[in-house]
Amino acid sequence: MKILYIFILMMGFFGVQAVAQDNNKIDFENIAGELRCPTCTGLSVLDSDAEFSNKIKDIVKEKLKEGKNKDQILEFFVGRYGPWILREPPKEGLNLLAWLIPLLVIILGPLFVWFRFWKHQPNKVDYQLVSREEILEKFHKELKTIQSKKG
Amino acid sequence: MLGDLGFFLLLICSVVSVYGCISATIAAKLRHKKLYKSSQYAVFLTGALSLCSAGILWYMLITHDYSVAYVVKNSSNDLPLIFRITAFWSAMEGSHFLWTLFITLASCVALATYQKDNEHIMPYVSAFLQGVMAWMFILAITYSDPFATQFPPVANGTGMNELLQNYYMAIHPPMLFIGYVALAVPAAYSIAALCYGDVTEGWLRTVRRWTVFAWVLLTAAITLGGRWAYVELGWGGYWAWDPVENSSLMPWLFATASMHSLIVQDKIGQLKRLSIVLAVFGFFMCFWGTFITRSGVISSVHSFALSPIGPAYLYFLAGILLITSIIFAFRAFLILPSDVDKAWGISKESALMITQFLTISFITIIFIGTMFPVISEAITGQKITIQAPYFNSFSPFIGFATIIVMAFGNLMRFQSPKIPGGKKIMITALLGSFPLTAIFYYLGDLHLTVQTYQMVAQLIGCYLVGWCGICLTMDYLQKLKIVGNRFGLFIKRNLGYNGAYIAHIGFLIAILGFLGNYRGMREEYVMTPGQAEAIYGYQLRYDNSGIKTKKVENAKVTFVTMNLEKNGKVVAHIEPGRSLYPTKPEYLHEVDFYGNFWHDIYISLAGFDPSKNNEITLQVYVNPTVRLVWLSVIIMCIGGTIALLDGRRGQRSKDVVAAKWEVA
């Protein structure tokens, strides 16, 4: 418990130290990082220097200068290109499933494994199996009887 | 002419492997040894013929024989020899052919080097492998024909894809394909075990060998792909979670899960059925990945129908899934449960089970992230995108949980809730990790992290890695002590454990490397000659020589020299550029970077204008701990190779008597 406390303290100490950077640049990178490059696979607008992405980057910079915030700018692009332009699907409607399934797997998975496999193990009698421990025990007993006969 | 011969050989191959599949199935049913032998010879014949056929394609590529469309599309007169050789796998038809060739050769090896213990299931193995081969050969002579003729012949080819003219890309596909085909053999053995209704000790030994082999190659191949993206694409990263990358990661994760399930099976005989399922899915995912990348289904559901190869793949995948599930449903009960009484509860096998769970959850997440846009578009008609941010919001948690389970799993023993020396190890690790984190904090420049949540994630990550590393090392020393610190003997007798230790340490280093993504920096500079910018403690000075050009092989490279100075001294010359290939009008990136152990200064030339006083636009990235990622993969591969050499795993007993053949 003490260790955990020290750790939290340490984290707080380091967290405060995180350098403050140019806020405008961070905003721009945040926004451009959440828009997909329309002409490449897997890259954000920020990472790509395709012509289309450069245009989008310019628009983002312009809108930031106009004083628009992140949500407004993202909304503008969704209005223009549809939710396809976002790198993560908006959390609504059917898309909610894409977020819920992983969470359900992580939460319900262990329960499923617990009840299905750990609690319910195949019955050895059905398979006419003798466990290793039982065999060992049997041999030990026989050994003892042999030894006692000898003695 | 030659092309026709190559095609004819492929045609024979497909006929022979159809025969081999049928004869092996009948041989398995009737227990007919001679018929099985004949199917075995069929594989060897296919192997020889497909090698000849591949030789023909290579010969045509090297000698510029433009009577075949594939050569025209992927080669040209000015292409250097090395890339004429690698042009074999630089487009769809050729890489499909390469894969087919490898699976044929792997089948030859698998059927030539089986163990006596497994003799009774070999007909099934042969049938499965040749069934897959038959399908691949049929595809190679129909939709994906590498020998399709070019009429009329032309004088010069259109050239290879410029992005692929890179040495990493030259060896990445063959390695990946060898890894994929190595996963086909465990799958064949799994289906064979189900059909026969028994898992023998020899089975485990063979399956373990192939799985670890596949794992090592896939690890290396995936990283080479990442390295290629890093040096060639010029966006400053190595992993973008794009569908192609995901589809190569999923088989790797299945191979990882499978290796761990095989350990439990080896030691206490549990999890046999899980091993079987994982092996089959690992194999299935290799083809699934090819399906989603080749069929075009990922860019849009509607482009799927455009290529004929998509539906063909879909039928094959559906067929494999159907057949294997039917076999599993009707035969799984025949696999005997373990003969040990005391298992599960709090113990090593449970920790390994949790590892399986985490790995499979991760696969599920990646699968959903890759396939959901397709499903969603099919249902709602609206296109959506799932890219890196989605995966990045889950993977740190999976990664950290894996580290925790990894430490406990290594410390614990089978069938026992006690950790030998647990208290000492835990206290040392929990305390010892603080100085390690602090050292990493200062050397790795963690204070340059911008956002607080990134800092928290990095600190937790570093702390856990340090803790887990200490746990693993103390466990290693403890086990070494048991054999009286005789190091040579310990290594000789425990290659599996030693390899695992090295691979796990490699994995921890990889996590440290991935954490670097939380504190990367990027800047854009517009500069004129002589100008300097300060970045990350360095001075980046644009050399007075301005914009230069040079010729590299068949490309014209435009580049600039940047002098990287630290404390007034020049540390490195970085020469980012753009290259122009004769076959394509667009400029490609030729990034350059200077790296020390802790970070790379990575520069790509975004724009240049010789007419405007040699003005250039640079994208400068500071990428911390990228080098740790490459290093970790080398360590992991060394660990895997050492584990591969272990001949003692899976040898617990050899009391299984192989079944007799009905007909000799």
Interface residues (C-beta under 8 A of the other chain):
Chain A: I3 I6 F7 M10 M11 F14 G15 Q17 A18 V19 Q21 I26 E29 G33 E34 R36 T41 G42 L43 S44 D47 S48 D49 G82 P83 W84 I85 L86 R87 E88 P89 G93 L94 N95 L97 A98 I101 P102 V105 I106 G109 P110 V113 W118 Q121 P122 K124 Y127 L129 V130 S131 R132 E133 E134
Chain B: G234 W235 G236 G237 A240 W241 D242 P243 V244 E245 S299 L336 P337 D339 V340 D341 K342 W344 S350 M353 I354 F357 I360 S361 T364 I365 I368 G369 F372 P373 S376 I379 T380 Q382 K383 I384 T385 I386 Q387 A388 P389 Y390 S393 F394 F397 L430 L431 F434 Y441 L446 H447 L448 T449 V450 Q451 T452 Q454 M455 V456 L459 I460 Y463 R522 A606 Q619
